[in-house]
Amino acid sequence: MITVSLQGGIAMIEKWKKWVLKMNLKRAALIFVVSSVVLILVLLAAMHGVFEREMFCWESVIVFLTICGIIGTILAIWYWILCLICVYRKSSHLGTNNTLWILATVFFHIVAVAALYAYAAIMGTCENCGKIKYGEEKYCDRCGAALKKICPHCELILDTDADYCSNCGTSLKENKEETKEEHKEESVDS
C-alpha cells in the first residue's frame, strides 16, 4: 500500500517537472506584473473614494484592506513560485544541482536567480547545449561539442572563441587545413 502511493507520488512529481519545463515563464511573469499593477490602482482608487465621502465607514475600509491583503498574499506566493520555476529550469538547463539552487531561492528569492545567472556567466557554458563548463574539459559531456580548440601547429589547448594561438600565432579560423600545410612546410624547411 505504501509503495503504491510512493510510486504515484513520484510519478506526480515527474509530471510536474515536465510541466514546469514546458511552462511559458514570460507569460506568467507578465500576468504577475499586470495583476500587481491592477491591484495597486484599484487600491488607490478605492482609498480615494472612501476618503472623499462625507460619511467615513471603517468597516468597509477593513473589508477592502482584507481583500487586498489576500490578493497581495496570493501575488507574493505567485512571485515566489515564479522564482522557483525560473531557477529550476535554468539549473536543469545548465546541468547544475537543482536542489541547491532551489533551496537558495527559497531563502533569497531573486538574489538566488541573479546568482545562478552570474555563476553561469563566470563558469562559461557549452555553445551547443548550454551546459556549464567545468575545469579543463575538452568536450561537453552532454552533447559532445568541442569546448576547447587545439592549435594545429604547437598543440596548445585554447578556448573555442580564440582566433589565433597565443603561443605561436597560428590562425585558428576556417582555414585549418591551409594552416596545417603551411606549418608542415615551415617545419620541413627549418
Backbone bond lengths (Angstrom), bond angles and torsions (degrees), N, CA, C in turn:
res aa  C-N    CA-C-N  psi(-1)  N-CA   C-N-CA  omega(-1)  CA-C   N-CA-C  phi
1 M - - - 1.445 - - 1.537 111.06 -
2 I 1.335 116.25 -44.85 1.450 120.42 -179.23 1.523 110.86 -68.60
3 T 1.336 116.93 -40.01 1.469 119.70 -179.21 1.523 111.41 -66.37
4 V 1.354 116.71 -34.47 1.466 119.48 178.68 1.527 110.01 -65.69
5 S 1.339 117.21 -44.31 1.457 119.07 -179.99 1.525 111.20 -69.37
6 L 1.338 117.96 -32.96 1.454 121.36 177.42 1.523 110.43 -66.32
7 Q 1.336 116.68 -42.70 1.458 119.89 178.01 1.523 111.10 -65.02
8 G 1.338 117.00 -38.73 1.462 120.69 177.03 1.514 111.21 -64.20
9 G 1.338 116.31 -39.01 1.462 120.74 178.04 1.512 111.75 -65.90
10 I 1.321 117.07 -41.96 1.469 121.26 178.12 1.522 110.48 -64.52
11 A 1.350 116.55 -41.48 1.463 119.99 177.94 1.523 110.85 -62.95
12 M 1.341 116.49 -38.49 1.457 119.83 179.03 1.527 111.05 -66.68
13 I 1.333 117.48 -40.05 1.464 121.10 178.28 1.527 110.34 -63.03
14 E 1.330 117.08 -42.79 1.469 120.63 177.92 1.524 110.97 -62.82
15 K 1.323 116.84 -37.92 1.462 121.01 178.01 1.532 110.50 -64.63
16 W 1.341 117.37 -41.78 1.462 121.51 177.69 1.524 110.82 -65.49
17 K 1.334 117.15 -38.91 1.469 119.83 178.40 1.524 110.55 -59.99
18 K 1.329 116.88 -44.42 1.462 120.62 179.59 1.521 110.67 -63.88
19 W 1.342 117.48 -40.48 1.451 121.26 179.16 1.530 110.93 -63.77
20 V 1.341 116.49 -42.22 1.462 120.51 -179.33 1.522 110.57 -63.90
21 L 1.328 117.88 -40.05 1.459 120.64 -179.17 1.526 112.22 -68.68
22 K 1.352 117.36 -26.54 1.459 120.45 -179.63 1.527 112.85 -92.37
23 M 1.324 117.98 -13.03 1.460 122.59 -174.11 1.524 111.78 -62.65
24 N 1.324 116.54 143.14 1.458 121.96 177.24 1.528 108.10 -83.98
25 L 1.307 116.43 97.20 1.461 122.32 -174.20 1.530 111.88 -69.70
26 K 1.314 118.21 -33.85 1.468 120.82 -179.85 1.529 110.64 -65.06
27 R 1.332 116.75 -41.76 1.457 120.05 179.65 1.528 110.54 -66.04
28 A 1.327 117.12 -42.22 1.460 120.72 179.07 1.525 111.43 -63.27
29 A 1.330 117.57 -40.40 1.467 121.09 178.28 1.528 110.59 -67.48
30 L 1.325 117.56 -38.76 1.455 120.95 177.87 1.530 111.03 -63.50
31 I 1.320 117.00 -43.22 1.464 121.14 177.23 1.528 109.79 -61.27
32 F 1.330 116.69 -39.78 1.466 120.69 178.64 1.528 110.95 -61.71
33 V 1.309 117.39 -47.04 1.468 121.50 -178.13 1.527 110.50 -65.05
34 V 1.322 117.45 -45.68 1.465 120.96 -179.70 1.521 110.28 -62.88
35 S 1.327 117.57 -43.66 1.468 121.19 178.77 1.525 111.08 -61.47
36 S 1.314 117.27 -40.76 1.465 120.87 178.99 1.518 111.47 -64.16
37 V 1.330 117.08 -44.12 1.463 121.01 179.99 1.522 110.44 -64.64
38 V 1.336 117.31 -43.35 1.462 120.78 179.17 1.522 110.25 -62.51
39 L 1.333 117.79 -42.23 1.462 120.95 178.44 1.527 111.16 -60.54
40 I 1.302 117.73 -43.79 1.468 121.14 179.76 1.529 110.78 -65.16
41 L 1.336 117.60 -42.79 1.467 120.38 179.42 1.527 111.54 -64.93
42 V 1.317 117.53 -41.92 1.459 120.88 178.49 1.521 110.50 -64.34
43 L 1.323 116.21 -41.93 1.471 120.13 178.40 1.528 110.88 -61.23
44 L 1.318 117.22 -45.78 1.466 120.37 179.42 1.527 112.17 -64.25
45 A 1.330 117.10 -42.77 1.460 120.64 179.79 1.527 111.17 -64.70
46 A 1.318 116.60 -42.09 1.465 119.50 -179.59 1.524 111.28 -67.85
47 M 1.320 117.09 -40.95 1.457 119.64 179.25 1.530 110.43 -65.04
48 H 1.319 116.86 -37.02 1.459 120.69 177.43 1.534 109.56 -64.07
49 G 1.331 117.16 -42.82 1.462 121.79 178.85 1.516 112.59 -65.18
50 V 1.324 117.48 -39.06 1.463 121.09 -179.34 1.515 110.35 -67.39
51 F 1.317 118.07 -42.31 1.461 120.69 -176.69 1.530 112.59 -78.22
52 E 1.338 118.38 -17.89 1.452 121.38 178.45 1.526 111.65 -79.39
53 R 1.322 117.59 -24.66 1.466 121.03 -179.87 1.517 110.85 -66.89
54 E 1.325 114.16 150.18 1.453 118.33 176.62 1.513 111.38 -74.44
55 M 1.330 115.71 -37.10 1.453 119.07 -179.07 1.535 107.76 -98.10
56 F 1.305 116.77 113.06 1.460 122.97 -175.52 1.530 108.70 -92.98
57 C 1.340 117.13 128.54 1.466 120.70 -176.71 1.528 108.72 -121.72
58 W 1.329 116.14 111.92 1.463 120.71 -178.32 1.522 112.13 -67.47
59 E 1.318 118.04 -30.45 1.464 120.81 -178.70 1.532 111.28 -61.85
60 S 1.336 115.86 -43.02 1.470 118.39 179.64 1.528 111.07 -68.25
61 V 1.314 117.60 -34.48 1.462 120.90 177.72 1.525 109.87 -66.23
62 I 1.319 117.44 -42.85 1.471 121.06 -179.58 1.525 110.94 -64.93
63 V 1.326 116.72 -42.90 1.472 119.93 178.04 1.525 110.09 -63.11
64 F 1.330 116.59 -45.28 1.458 120.53 -179.40 1.529 111.25 -62.29
65 L 1.323 117.64 -45.56 1.463 120.84 179.41 1.530 111.71 -65.69
66 T 1.319 117.60 -33.45 1.466 120.82 176.37 1.524 110.25 -65.00
67 I 1.322 116.65 -44.35 1.469 120.03 178.58 1.527 110.27 -63.61
68 C 1.321 117.01 -43.90 1.471 120.26 177.84 1.521 111.30 -63.87
69 G 1.328 117.48 -36.49 1.469 121.07 176.81 1.519 111.90 -64.48
70 I 1.324 116.48 -40.50 1.470 120.31 178.47 1.528 109.87 -65.62
71 I 1.332 116.45 -45.57 1.469 120.07 179.29 1.530 109.83 -64.60
72 G 1.327 117.63 -41.14 1.469 121.11 177.57 1.511 112.05 -62.38
73 T 1.330 117.15 -38.90 1.465 121.25 177.47 1.522 110.62 -65.02
74 I 1.321 116.37 -41.73 1.470 120.19 177.56 1.527 110.01 -62.28
75 L 1.327 117.13 -42.05 1.470 120.39 178.12 1.534 111.51 -65.36
76 A 1.333 117.35 -37.36 1.468 120.17 178.20 1.524 110.91 -65.97
77 I 1.317 116.81 -40.68 1.475 120.11 176.90 1.525 110.02 -65.33
78 W 1.331 116.31 -39.55 1.453 121.41 177.61 1.524 110.22 -61.18
79 Y 1.309 117.82 -44.15 1.468 122.54 177.00 1.529 110.55 -58.80
80 W 1.313 116.57 -45.48 1.459 121.47 -179.74 1.528 110.57 -61.96
81 I 1.314 116.45 -44.58 1.469 120.81 179.35 1.529 110.28 -64.61
82 L 1.342 117.63 -40.32 1.471 120.01 177.49 1.523 111.42 -61.73
83 C 1.332 117.17 -40.04 1.473 120.38 176.59 1.531 110.46 -62.24
84 L 1.333 116.58 -44.54 1.464 120.22 179.92 1.523 111.79 -63.22
85 I 1.333 116.70 -42.58 1.462 120.43 179.12 1.526 110.82 -64.63
86 C 1.313 116.68 -43.13 1.471 121.22 178.85 1.524 110.92 -59.27
87 V 1.325 116.83 -46.16 1.471 120.82 -179.55 1.522 110.86 -67.59
88 Y 1.319 117.47 -40.76 1.473 119.62 179.27 1.524 110.51 -61.93
89 R 1.325 116.58 -45.58 1.461 119.78 -179.08 1.529 111.84 -64.39
90 K 1.335 116.28 -45.73 1.467 119.56 -177.94 1.521 111.19 -67.23
91 S 1.340 117.52 -42.37 1.463 119.48 -179.07 1.528 111.22 -68.37
92 S 1.337 117.74 -32.93 1.465 120.37 175.03 1.520 110.60 -66.15
93 H 1.326 116.15 -42.24 1.460 121.25 179.53 1.530 111.38 -65.22
94 L 1.335 116.39 -37.81 1.460 120.59 -178.74 1.524 113.11 -80.09
95 G 1.328 117.14 -15.28 1.463 120.39 -179.18 1.512 112.92 78.09
96 T 1.335 117.91 29.00 1.468 121.68 179.01 1.522 109.91 -100.55
97 N 1.324 115.99 -179.62 1.452 122.33 -178.40 1.532 109.82 -74.44
98 N 1.340 116.62 108.01 1.463 121.03 -178.30 1.522 112.01 -62.10
99 T 1.319 117.12 -42.45 1.461 121.28 -175.87 1.520 111.42 -61.25
100 L 1.301 117.35 -43.38 1.463 121.44 179.33 1.522 111.41 -60.19
101 W 1.317 116.90 -47.83 1.460 120.78 -176.92 1.524 111.43 -70.94
102 I 1.329 118.23 -34.42 1.467 120.39 177.65 1.521 110.34 -67.48
103 L 1.334 117.39 -41.84 1.470 119.87 176.71 1.526 111.11 -62.97
104 A 1.320 116.93 -40.32 1.465 119.70 177.30 1.527 110.25 -62.57
105 T 1.319 117.24 -37.91 1.460 121.12 179.87 1.524 111.80 -68.93
106 V 1.323 116.87 -36.34 1.466 119.93 178.08 1.523 110.26 -58.05
107 F 1.321 117.23 -39.78 1.459 120.51 -176.37 1.530 113.89 -91.57
108 F 1.339 117.65 -31.22 1.463 119.86 -171.87 1.528 114.45 -119.15
109 H 1.315 118.92 1.11 1.462 125.77 175.43 1.530 113.37 49.10
110 I 1.321 116.09 -120.29 1.465 121.66 -172.11 1.523 112.17 -67.02
111 V 1.323 117.43 -23.78 1.474 120.60 177.37 1.534 109.27 -65.05
112 A 1.331 116.94 -39.36 1.466 120.48 178.21 1.525 111.00 -66.91
113 V 1.331 117.11 -36.92 1.468 120.49 177.09 1.527 109.49 -62.36
114 A 1.322 116.31 -46.79 1.472 120.77 178.98 1.528 110.85 -63.40
115 A 1.330 117.13 -38.78 1.469 120.80 179.08 1.529 110.84 -64.69
116 L 1.328 117.70 -38.56 1.465 120.67 178.42 1.527 110.95 -63.98
117 Y 1.320 116.97 -44.39 1.470 120.12 178.34 1.532 111.05 -65.33
118 A 1.328 116.97 -38.76 1.472 120.54 178.07 1.525 110.21 -66.41
119 Y 1.326 117.63 -40.96 1.460 122.38 178.31 1.529 110.40 -59.55
120 A 1.330 116.38 -43.86 1.469 120.21 178.87 1.521 110.92 -64.96
121 A 1.327 116.99 -38.61 1.465 119.99 -179.81 1.521 111.59 -68.33
122 I 1.318 116.91 -38.70 1.467 121.14 -179.35 1.522 111.51 -71.04
123 M 1.333 116.46 -45.04 1.466 120.47 -177.33 1.528 112.18 -72.75
124 G 1.315 116.52 -31.67 1.464 120.72 -175.53 1.513 110.12 88.27
125 T 1.308 116.11 151.64 1.461 120.50 -178.27 1.524 110.43 -130.01
126 C 1.313 114.34 160.40 1.462 121.07 175.23 1.525 108.14 -65.85
127 E 1.319 116.98 132.01 1.455 120.76 -178.99 1.517 112.29 -69.09
128 N 1.323 117.04 -22.22 1.451 121.39 -176.47 1.532 112.25 -86.09
129 C 1.346 117.86 -51.16 1.471 120.86 -173.63 1.521 114.27 -114.77
130 G 1.330 119.18 -13.86 1.451 121.78 177.29 1.514 115.86 90.30
131 K 1.322 118.85 3.94 1.461 120.88 179.60 1.530 109.95 -73.05
132 I 1.324 115.61 145.82 1.472 120.52 -179.04 1.523 109.77 -66.58
133 K 1.343 115.30 139.03 1.469 121.56 175.84 1.523 108.33 -86.12
134 Y 1.303 116.53 130.58 1.463 121.16 177.12 1.520 109.17 -114.33
135 G 1.305 116.53 129.05 1.468 121.94 174.20 1.506 113.44 61.16
136 E 1.294 114.71 -138.96 1.467 122.25 -175.38 1.528 112.13 -106.08
137 E 1.329 117.18 37.57 1.459 120.34 178.10 1.529 109.90 -61.79
138 K 1.332 116.02 137.51 1.461 119.81 178.38 1.522 111.47 -89.95
139 Y 1.346 116.84 -28.74 1.454 121.69 -178.61 1.519 109.54 -132.85
140 C 1.316 116.16 148.62 1.464 121.93 178.73 1.521 108.71 -71.91
141 D 1.335 116.48 133.22 1.460 119.11 -179.93 1.525 112.70 -82.62
142 R 1.339 118.26 -3.96 1.460 120.81 176.40 1.531 111.12 -94.55
143 C 1.345 117.39 -46.79 1.464 119.60 -174.41 1.526 113.68 -117.47
144 G 1.327 117.79 -12.25 1.455 120.91 178.94 1.511 115.11 85.01
145 A 1.314 118.19 4.46 1.474 121.18 -179.70 1.522 109.97 -70.25
146 A 1.321 115.37 149.80 1.465 120.70 178.89 1.521 110.01 -70.37
147 L 1.322 117.01 129.00 1.465 122.31 177.72 1.522 111.22 -99.23
148 K 1.333 116.73 -14.95 1.469 122.39 -179.84 1.518 108.56 -134.48
149 K 1.322 115.30 153.55 1.465 121.88 172.14 1.512 107.94 -104.16
150 I 1.312 115.83 150.46 1.464 121.38 176.11 1.527 107.65 -116.62
151 C 1.310 114.86 126.61 1.455 119.94 179.60 1.531 108.79 -64.06
152 P 1.330 117.84 128.51 1.460 120.04 -179.60 1.529 113.19 -69.89
153 H 1.322 117.69 -18.61 1.451 120.90 -176.92 1.535 111.98 -91.85
154 C 1.337 116.54 -55.56 1.475 119.31 -175.44 1.528 113.12 -107.69
155 E 1.339 117.60 -1.36 1.458 124.77 177.62 1.533 113.86 60.65
156 L 1.315 116.83 30.09 1.455 122.28 174.43 1.526 108.59 -77.63
157 I 1.330 117.35 138.45 1.456 121.87 179.28 1.523 108.60 -85.32
158 L 1.349 115.98 125.74 1.468 122.63 -176.15 1.521 110.25 -127.38
159 D 1.340 117.04 164.07 1.459 121.75 175.30 1.520 109.68 -67.38
160 T 1.336 116.06 157.46 1.462 120.36 -177.96 1.520 113.00 -68.12
161 D 1.321 118.40 -21.65 1.458 119.67 -179.63 1.532 113.32 -88.87
162 A 1.320 117.84 1.47 1.468 121.21 179.28 1.533 109.70 -72.75
163 D 1.332 115.56 135.12 1.465 120.52 177.35 1.522 111.78 -98.47
164 Y 1.334 116.19 -23.96 1.458 121.11 -180.00 1.516 109.00 -135.58
165 C 1.300 116.51 150.31 1.459 121.79 177.00 1.529 109.11 -71.89
166 S 1.326 116.75 132.50 1.467 120.44 -179.41 1.532 111.63 -78.40
167 N 1.318 117.83 -10.74 1.461 121.67 -178.92 1.533 111.91 -94.11
168 C 1.346 116.51 -48.22 1.464 119.12 -174.93 1.525 113.94 -118.43
169 G 1.349 119.13 -7.17 1.456 122.07 177.45 1.511 115.07 82.52
170 T 1.304 117.91 10.45 1.465 121.62 -179.78 1.525 110.16 -67.83
171 S 1.325 116.53 138.32 1.460 120.88 176.80 1.519 109.23 -71.98
172 L 1.312 116.47 132.73 1.469 121.68 -179.61 1.518 111.46 -108.83
173 K 1.316 117.14 17.32 1.465 121.57 -177.79 1.521 110.54 -76.85
174 E 1.311 116.62 -160.45 1.459 124.13 -174.31 1.534 113.60 -58.10
175 N 1.316 118.45 -25.45 1.459 122.09 -174.70 1.525 111.58 -85.06
176 K 1.323 116.92 50.43 1.464 120.73 -176.83 1.525 111.99 -63.85
177 E 1.324 115.60 -41.40 1.459 119.28 -177.48 1.536 110.94 -66.10
178 E 1.338 116.05 -40.79 1.460 119.97 -179.65 1.526 111.04 -65.32
179 T 1.320 117.31 -42.15 1.461 119.77 -178.61 1.525 110.70 -67.35
180 K 1.321 117.69 -34.71 1.470 120.06 177.73 1.531 109.81 -63.29
181 E 1.337 116.22 -44.25 1.460 120.07 -179.23 1.527 111.32 -66.63
182 E 1.349 116.75 -39.82 1.463 120.62 179.25 1.524 111.05 -62.48
183 H 1.325 117.16 -42.96 1.465 120.55 -178.88 1.534 111.51 -70.78
184 K 1.323 116.54 -31.67 1.472 118.91 176.12 1.521 109.61 -66.27
185 E 1.354 115.91 -41.64 1.457 119.70 178.27 1.499 111.17 -64.91
186 E 1.349 117.79 -40.66 1.465 120.83 178.90 1.523 111.05 -64.41
187 S 1.329 117.15 -39.84 1.472 118.95 -178.67 1.526 111.15 -71.64
188 V 1.346 117.80 -29.97 1.471 121.12 176.67 1.521 109.96 -71.68
189 D 1.331 118.60 -38.52 1.452 123.97 179.45 1.525 111.10 -67.17
190 S 1.334 118.93 -33.42 1.458 120.57 -176.08 1.466 113.49 -81.28
